[in-house]
Amino acid sequence: MTAALVANLPDRPINPPGLVAYRLRVQLPPFLPPLARRQPFIPPDPFQTCPKCDRAFRSPAPGTCKGCTTTPEYERGAGPPGR
């Protein structure tokens, strides 16, 4: 914008406001199209604490974490079943 206003200025402009108005009207680039609308912000699920392993995880409702719901007891260190 500055380059469009101050490039090739005459030594003594006769009508400075008219010169600025002309340059703003004619020499500036066209307006950019509006940006596409963004998706609204959806907050993440709140943190929950697993009652079995005391780990924090995100979930809409309290419960157990993925590790505790998919892993059998004996793989978490409780020993093989039936012991």
N, CA, C and O atoms as CSV, one atom per row, in Angstrom:
chain,resi,resn,atom,element,x,y,z
A,1,MET,N,N,0.832,-1.175,0.000
A,1,MET,CA,C,0.000,0.000,0.000
A,1,MET,C,C,0.881,1.244,0.000
A,1,MET,O,O,0.602,2.221,-0.695
A,2,THR,N,N,1.933,1.192,0.780
A,2,THR,CA,C,2.831,2.339,0.834
A,2,THR,C,C,3.466,2.591,-0.527
A,2,THR,O,O,3.592,3.740,-0.951
A,3,ALA,N,N,3.867,1.523,-1.216
A,3,ALA,CA,C,4.488,1.679,-2.525
A,3,ALA,C,C,3.523,2.323,-3.519
A,3,ALA,O,O,3.933,3.149,-4.333
A,4,ALA,N,N,2.251,1.952,-3.457
A,4,ALA,CA,C,1.266,2.530,-4.372
A,4,ALA,C,C,1.049,4.013,-4.101
A,4,ALA,O,O,0.733,4.769,-5.020
A,5,LEU,N,N,1.213,4.436,-2.856
A,5,LEU,CA,C,0.966,5.837,-2.516
A,5,LEU,C,C,2.173,6.731,-2.769
A,5,LEU,O,O,1.999,7.884,-3.164
A,6,VAL,N,N,3.389,6.239,-2.556
A,6,VAL,CA,C,4.551,7.129,-2.598
A,6,VAL,C,C,5.439,6.938,-3.825
A,6,VAL,O,O,6.403,7.686,-3.988
A,7,ALA,N,N,5.157,5.973,-4.688
A,7,ALA,CA,C,5.993,5.761,-5.871
A,7,ALA,C,C,5.791,6.885,-6.883
A,7,ALA,O,O,4.660,7.282,-7.166
A,8,ASN,N,N,6.889,7.391,-7.421
A,8,ASN,CA,C,6.885,8.413,-8.496
A,8,ASN,C,C,6.074,9.657,-8.145
A,8,ASN,O,O,5.258,10.123,-8.941
A,9,LEU,N,N,6.303,10.181,-6.962
A,9,LEU,CA,C,5.613,11.408,-6.574
A,9,LEU,C,C,6.210,12.596,-7.320
A,9,LEU,O,O,7.422,12.642,-7.531
A,10,PRO,N,N,5.382,13.558,-7.721
A,10,PRO,CA,C,5.926,14.780,-8.321
A,10,PRO,C,C,6.631,15.619,-7.248
A,10,PRO,O,O,6.391,15.442,-6.053
A,11,ASP,N,N,7.504,16.538,-7.691
A,11,ASP,CA,C,8.245,17.359,-6.736
A,11,ASP,C,C,7.307,18.177,-5.853
A,11,ASP,O,O,7.434,18.151,-4.629
A,12,ARG,N,N,6.391,18.882,-6.443
A,12,ARG,CA,C,5.431,19.683,-5.688
A,12,ARG,C,C,4.037,19.387,-6.204
A,12,ARG,O,O,3.603,19.978,-7.193
A,13,PRO,N,N,3.319,18.464,-5.537
A,13,PRO,CA,C,1.966,18.154,-6.012
A,13,PRO,C,C,1.047,19.359,-5.822
A,13,PRO,O,O,1.115,20.052,-4.807
A,14,ILE,N,N,0.201,19.596,-6.798
A,14,ILE,CA,C,-0.710,20.733,-6.750
A,14,ILE,C,C,-1.868,20.445,-5.791
A,14,ILE,O,O,-2.291,21.323,-5.039
A,15,ASN,N,N,-2.376,19.213,-5.822
A,15,ASN,CA,C,-3.512,18.846,-4.976
A,15,ASN,C,C,-3.175,17.526,-4.264
A,15,ASN,O,O,-3.579,16.463,-4.735
A,16,PRO,N,N,-2.435,17.571,-3.127
A,16,PRO,CA,C,-2.030,16.330,-2.456
A,16,PRO,C,C,-3.203,15.421,-2.059
A,16,PRO,O,O,-3.115,14.212,-2.272
A,17,PRO,N,N,-4.313,15.958,-1.485
A,17,PRO,CA,C,-5.418,15.051,-1.159
A,17,PRO,C,C,-6.009,14.372,-2.400
A,17,PRO,O,O,-6.389,13.202,-2.348
A,18,GLY,N,N,-6.082,15.096,-3.493
A,18,GLY,CA,C,-6.597,14.515,-4.733
A,18,GLY,C,C,-5.666,13.442,-5.274
A,18,GLY,O,O,-6.122,12.431,-5.809
A,19,LEU,N,N,-4.344,13.661,-5.135
A,19,LEU,CA,C,-3.364,12.667,-5.581
A,19,LEU,C,C,-3.504,11.383,-4.761
A,19,LEU,O,O,-3.503,10.286,-5.320
A,20,VAL,N,N,-3.622,11.518,-3.444
A,20,VAL,CA,C,-3.784,10.341,-2.581
A,20,VAL,C,C,-5.094,9.629,-2.899
A,20,VAL,O,O,-5.116,8.401,-2.986
A,21,ALA,N,N,-6.190,10.373,-3.074
A,21,ALA,CA,C,-7.481,9.765,-3.387
A,21,ALA,C,C,-7.414,9.018,-4.722
A,21,ALA,O,O,-7.940,7.911,-4.838
A,22,TYR,N,N,-6.779,9.611,-5.716
A,22,TYR,CA,C,-6.641,8.961,-7.018
A,22,TYR,C,C,-5.852,7.669,-6.898
A,22,TYR,O,O,-6.259,6.634,-7.426
A,23,ARG,N,N,-4.725,7.728,-6.204
A,23,ARG,CA,C,-3.885,6.533,-6.077
A,23,ARG,C,C,-4.582,5.441,-5.275
A,23,ARG,O,O,-4.433,4.261,-5.593
A,24,LEU,N,N,-5.333,5.803,-4.249
A,24,LEU,CA,C,-6.071,4.796,-3.488
A,24,LEU,C,C,-7.169,4.153,-4.331
A,24,LEU,O,O,-7.462,2.967,-4.179
A,25,ARG,N,N,-7.765,4.924,-5.204
A,25,ARG,CA,C,-8.863,4.427,-6.017
A,25,ARG,C,C,-8.366,3.589,-7.201
A,25,ARG,O,O,-8.976,2.574,-7.538
A,26,VAL,N,N,-7.266,4.007,-7.832
A,26,VAL,CA,C,-6.856,3.396,-9.092
A,26,VAL,C,C,-5.706,2.398,-8.946
A,26,VAL,O,O,-5.715,1.360,-9.606
A,27,GLN,N,N,-4.724,2.685,-8.103
A,27,GLN,CA,C,-3.500,1.907,-8.122
A,27,GLN,C,C,-3.419,0.772,-7.110
A,27,GLN,O,O,-2.481,-0.023,-7.179
A,28,LEU,N,N,-4.341,0.662,-6.190
A,28,LEU,CA,C,-4.280,-0.434,-5.233
A,28,LEU,C,C,-4.797,-1.724,-5.866
A,28,LEU,O,O,-5.651,-1.679,-6.752
A,29,PRO,N,N,-4.284,-2.879,-5.417
A,29,PRO,CA,C,-4.780,-4.149,-5.956
A,29,PRO,C,C,-6.235,-4.379,-5.542
A,29,PRO,O,O,-6.707,-3.779,-4.577
A,30,PRO,N,N,-6.937,-5.236,-6.259
A,30,PRO,CA,C,-8.351,-5.484,-5.910
A,30,PRO,C,C,-8.476,-6.197,-4.567
A,30,PRO,O,O,-7.514,-6.777,-4.063
A,31,PHE,N,N,-9.665,-6.142,-4.005
A,31,PHE,CA,C,-9.927,-6.809,-2.733
A,31,PHE,C,C,-9.838,-8.316,-2.910
A,31,PHE,O,O,-10.158,-8.842,-3.976
A,32,LEU,N,N,-9.403,-9.004,-1.869
A,32,LEU,CA,C,-9.348,-10.459,-1.884
A,32,LEU,C,C,-10.730,-11.026,-1.611
A,32,LEU,O,O,-11.527,-10.399,-0.913
A,33,PRO,N,N,-11.027,-12.205,-2.152
A,33,PRO,CA,C,-12.333,-12.805,-1.840
A,33,PRO,C,C,-12.389,-13.190,-0.363
A,33,PRO,O,O,-11.346,-13.429,0.246
A,34,PRO,N,N,-13.570,-13.251,0.217
A,34,PRO,CA,C,-13.664,-13.605,1.642
A,34,PRO,C,C,-13.159,-15.024,1.881
A,34,PRO,O,O,-13.266,-15.889,1.011
A,35,LEU,N,N,-12.617,-15.249,3.055
A,35,LEU,CA,C,-12.119,-16.567,3.423
A,35,LEU,C,C,-13.273,-17.528,3.632
A,35,LEU,O,O,-14.383,-17.132,3.988
A,36,ALA,N,N,-12.989,-18.793,3.404
A,36,ALA,CA,C,-14.009,-19.809,3.635
A,36,ALA,C,C,-14.337,-19.865,5.122
A,36,ALA,O,O,-13.480,-19.606,5.967
A,37,ARG,N,N,-15.558,-20.198,5.426
A,37,ARG,CA,C,-15.968,-20.263,6.833
A,37,ARG,C,C,-15.306,-21.453,7.503
A,37,ARG,O,O,-15.210,-22.540,6.934
A,38,ARG,N,N,-14.855,-21.219,8.725
A,38,ARG,CA,C,-14.224,-22.286,9.496
A,38,ARG,C,C,-15.266,-23.094,10.226
A,38,ARG,O,O,-16.363,-22.615,10.514
A,39,GLN,N,N,-14.906,-24.325,10.522
A,39,GLN,CA,C,-15.781,-25.187,11.306
A,39,GLN,C,C,-15.842,-24.647,12.737
A,39,GLN,O,O,-14.847,-24.122,13.236
A,40,PRO,N,N,-16.981,-24.766,13.398
A,40,PRO,CA,C,-17.059,-24.298,14.788
A,40,PRO,C,C,-16.170,-25.156,15.690
A,40,PRO,O,O,-15.947,-26.336,15.421
A,41,PHE,N,N,-15.674,-24.552,16.750
A,41,PHE,CA,C,-14.801,-25.262,17.691
A,41,PHE,C,C,-15.623,-26.225,18.526
A,41,PHE,O,O,-16.613,-25.840,19.147
A,42,ILE,N,N,-15.204,-27.476,18.532
A,42,ILE,CA,C,-15.853,-28.498,19.360
A,42,ILE,C,C,-14.861,-28.859,20.450
A,42,ILE,O,O,-13.797,-29.397,20.144
A,43,PRO,N,N,-15.167,-28.587,21.705
A,43,PRO,CA,C,-14.213,-28.880,22.774
A,43,PRO,C,C,-14.001,-30.384,22.910
A,43,PRO,O,O,-14.920,-31.164,22.660
A,44,PRO,N,N,-12.791,-30.798,23.306
A,44,PRO,CA,C,-12.537,-32.231,23.489
A,44,PRO,C,C,-13.284,-32.758,24.709
A,44,PRO,O,O,-13.754,-32.000,25.557
A,45,ASP,N,N,-13.377,-34.091,24.766
A,45,ASP,CA,C,-14.017,-34.722,25.919
A,45,ASP,C,C,-13.224,-34.409,27.184
A,45,ASP,O,O,-12.011,-34.213,27.106
A,46,PRO,N,N,-13.872,-34.358,28.345
A,46,PRO,CA,C,-13.139,-34.065,29.582
A,46,PRO,C,C,-12.271,-35.262,29.994
A,46,PRO,O,O,-12.479,-36.387,29.541
A,47,PHE,N,N,-11.303,-34.989,30.856
A,47,PHE,CA,C,-10.451,-36.047,31.381
A,47,PHE,C,C,-11.227,-36.874,32.405
A,47,PHE,O,O,-11.979,-36.334,33.216
A,48,GLN,N,N,-11.031,-38.182,32.353
A,48,GLN,CA,C,-11.583,-39.118,33.329
A,48,GLN,C,C,-10.408,-39.892,33.911
A,48,GLN,O,O,-9.349,-39.948,33.285
A,49,THR,N,N,-10.559,-40.483,35.071
A,49,THR,CA,C,-9.519,-41.289,35.692
A,49,THR,C,C,-9.988,-42.732,35.747
A,49,THR,O,O,-11.089,-43.020,36.216
A,50,CYS,N,N,-9.144,-43.640,35.263
A,50,CYS,CA,C,-9.472,-45.062,35.252
A,50,CYS,C,C,-9.449,-45.580,36.692
A,50,CYS,O,O,-8.467,-45.362,37.401
A,51,PRO,N,N,-10.508,-46.258,37.136
A,51,PRO,CA,C,-10.525,-46.763,38.512
A,51,PRO,C,C,-9.580,-47.950,38.734
A,51,PRO,O,O,-9.227,-48.243,39.876
A,52,LYS,N,N,-9.162,-48.641,37.657
A,52,LYS,CA,C,-8.289,-49.804,37.800
A,52,LYS,C,C,-6.809,-49.428,37.841
A,52,LYS,O,O,-6.068,-49.928,38.687
A,53,CYS,N,N,-6.372,-48.545,36.930
A,53,CYS,CA,C,-4.936,-48.248,36.842
A,53,CYS,C,C,-4.602,-46.802,37.196
A,53,CYS,O,O,-3.426,-46.442,37.227
A,54,ASP,N,N,-5.593,-45.975,37.461
A,54,ASP,CA,C,-5.424,-44.575,37.869
A,54,ASP,C,C,-4.805,-43.706,36.770
A,54,ASP,O,O,-4.162,-42.699,37.066
A,55,ARG,N,N,-4.997,-44.089,35.509
A,55,ARG,CA,C,-4.516,-43.277,34.387
A,55,ARG,C,C,-5.595,-42.292,33.965
A,55,ARG,O,O,-6.788,-42.550,34.123
A,56,ALA,N,N,-5.155,-41.155,33.423
A,56,ALA,CA,C,-6.102,-40.164,32.910
A,56,ALA,C,C,-6.327,-40.427,31.422
A,56,ALA,O,O,-5.391,-40.747,30.688
A,57,PHE,N,N,-7.570,-40.289,30.991
A,57,PHE,CA,C,-7.923,-40.448,29.576
A,57,PHE,C,C,-9.128,-39.563,29.295
A,57,PHE,O,O,-9.841,-39.153,30.211
A,58,ARG,N,N,-9.348,-39.271,28.008
A,58,ARG,CA,C,-10.485,-38.429,27.630
A,58,ARG,C,C,-11.670,-39.317,27.251
A,58,ARG,O,O,-11.544,-40.261,26.471
A,59,SER,N,N,-12.808,-38.985,27.822
A,59,SER,CA,C,-14.034,-39.727,27.552
A,59,SER,C,C,-15.219,-38.866,27.972
A,59,SER,O,O,-15.109,-38.081,28.913
A,60,PRO,N,N,-16.356,-39.004,27.283
A,60,PRO,CA,C,-17.524,-38.217,27.697
A,60,PRO,C,C,-18.128,-38.703,29.021
A,60,PRO,O,O,-18.830,-37.950,29.695
A,61,ALA,N,N,-17.855,-39.965,29.393
A,61,ALA,CA,C,-18.418,-40.510,30.634
A,61,ALA,C,C,-17.336,-41.269,31.398
A,61,ALA,O,O,-16.401,-41.777,30.779
A,62,PRO,N,N,-17.435,-41.360,32.718
A,62,PRO,CA,C,-16.460,-42.131,33.483
A,62,PRO,C,C,-16.489,-43.609,33.093
A,62,PRO,O,O,-17.505,-44.117,32.619
A,63,GLY,N,N,-15.370,-44.284,33.297
A,63,GLY,CA,C,-15.258,-45.700,32.981
A,63,GLY,C,C,-13.798,-46.107,33.032
A,63,GLY,O,O,-12.978,-45.419,33.640
A,64,THR,N,N,-13.471,-47.222,32.398
A,64,THR,CA,C,-12.088,-47.691,32.377
A,64,THR,C,C,-11.417,-47.251,31.084
A,64,THR,O,O,-12.077,-47.001,30.076
A,65,CYS,N,N,-10.087,-47.161,31.133
A,65,CYS,CA,C,-9.324,-46.742,29.952
A,65,CYS,C,C,-9.266,-47.887,28.944
A,65,CYS,O,O,-9.673,-49.008,29.248
A,66,LYS,N,N,-8.757,-47.601,27.741
A,66,LYS,CA,C,-8.678,-48.624,26.701
A,66,LYS,C,C,-7.797,-49.790,27.128
A,66,LYS,O,O,-8.119,-50.943,26.843
A,67,GLY,N,N,-6.694,-49.505,27.803
A,67,GLY,CA,C,-5.795,-50.563,28.230
A,67,GLY,C,C,-6.451,-51.530,29.192
A,67,GLY,O,O,-6.214,-52.735,29.118
A,68,CYS,N,N,-7.262,-51.025,30.083
A,68,CYS,CA,C,-7.908,-51.891,31.071
A,68,CYS,C,C,-9.112,-52.627,30.499
A,68,CYS,O,O,-9.447,-53.710,30.979
A,69,THR,N,N,-9.764,-52.077,29.496
A,69,THR,CA,C,-10.933,-52.765,28.937
A,69,THR,C,C,-10.534,-53.809,27.909
A,69,THR,O,O,-11.287,-54.760,27.703
A,70,THR,N,N,-9.378,-53.679,27.250
A,70,THR,CA,C,-8.996,-54.635,26.210
A,70,THR,C,C,-7.955,-55.641,26.677
A,70,THR,O,O,-7.771,-56.662,26.015
A,71,THR,N,N,-7.267,-55.399,27.789
A,71,THR,CA,C,-6.195,-56.274,28.248
A,71,THR,C,C,-6.718,-57.193,29.351
A,71,THR,O,O,-7.305,-56.715,30.322
A,72,PRO,N,N,-6.509,-58.523,29.213
A,72,PRO,CA,C,-6.917,-59.422,30.300
A,72,PRO,C,C,-6.131,-59.129,31.568
A,72,PRO,O,O,-5.052,-58.539,31.519
A,73,GLU,N,N,-6.677,-59.545,32.700
A,73,GLU,CA,C,-6.062,-59.269,34.004
A,73,GLU,C,C,-4.649,-59.824,34.106
A,73,GLU,O,O,-3.766,-59.151,34.638
A,74,TYR,N,N,-4.410,-61.052,33.604
A,74,TYR,CA,C,-3.100,-61.672,33.798
A,74,TYR,C,C,-2.002,-60.962,33.007
A,74,TYR,O,O,-0.832,-61.081,33.370
A,75,GLU,N,N,-2.338,-60.218,31.924
A,75,GLU,CA,C,-1.319,-59.488,31.168
A,75,GLU,C,C,-0.919,-58.200,31.870
A,75,GLU,O,O,0.125,-57.628,31.556
A,76,ARG,N,N,-1.727,-57.732,32.814
A,76,ARG,CA,C,-1.380,-56.502,33.533
A,76,ARG,C,C,-0.584,-56.792,34.790
A,76,ARG,O,O,-0.334,-55.876,35.573
A,77,GLY,N,N,-0.174,-58.045,35.013
A,77,GLY,CA,C,0.650,-58.349,36.168
A,77,GLY,C,C,-0.084,-59.064,37.278
A,77,GLY,O,O,0.495,-59.281,38.343
A,78,ALA,N,N,-1.334,-59.440,37.074
A,78,ALA,CA,C,-2.082,-60.134,38.128
A,78,ALA,C,C,-1.824,-61.627,38.079
A,78,ALA,O,O,-2.342,-62.366,38.917
A,79,GLY,N,N,-1.028,-62.093,37.107
A,79,GLY,CA,C,-0.742,-63.510,36.993
A,79,GLY,C,C,-1.734,-64.191,36.072
A,79,GLY,O,O,-2.737,-63.589,35.691
A,80,PRO,N,N,-1.473,-65.430,35.712
A,80,PRO,CA,C,-2.387,-66.134,34.810
A,80,PRO,C,C,-3.717,-66.422,35.488
A,80,PRO,O,O,-3.791,-66.466,36.716
A,81,PRO,N,N,-4.760,-66.618,34.705
A,81,PRO,CA,C,-6.073,-66.891,35.296
A,81,PRO,C,C,-6.054,-68.183,36.098
A,81,PRO,O,O,-5.357,-69.127,35.726
A,82,GLY,N,N,-6.808,-68.244,37.194
A,82,GLY,CA,C,-6.911,-69.424,38.016
A,82,GLY,C,C,-5.841,-69.506,39.083
A,82,GLY,O,O,-5.752,-70.523,39.770
A,83,ARG,N,N,-5.065,-68.530,39.243
A,83,ARG,CA,C,-3.997,-68.552,40.231
A,83,ARG,C,C,-4.381,-67.801,41.456
A,83,ARG,O,O,-3.595,-67.715,42.400
